[in-house]
């Protein structure tokens, strides 16, 4: 009988630990999405943007940046993109 109780306590303890880890993972994921949102010009002021919207707009933004890089060719550094600063001169 004591062995059964010990096993139940261990199972409950493991469940609590896993729940805590899952909450932390969700918190970290949410924080990462908010950081991503803050780097997409179209979403900076949209505090209620859904994760899928953040994902889609970030993807669109990356594709537009890739297009700008292709247009400029290899002769200009990446910081020469609109809105970017020269990291050497900062």
BELBELLIN-V763741 format. One record per helix or strand of 3 or more residues. SS is the DSSP state (2 for helix, 1 for strand). FROM is the first residue (numbers start at 1). LEN is the number of residues. Records with the same first field share a line. If there is no record, write none. Layout:
SS: FROM-LEN, FROM-LEN
//
This chain:
2: 2-37, 41-3, 51-25, 78-3
//
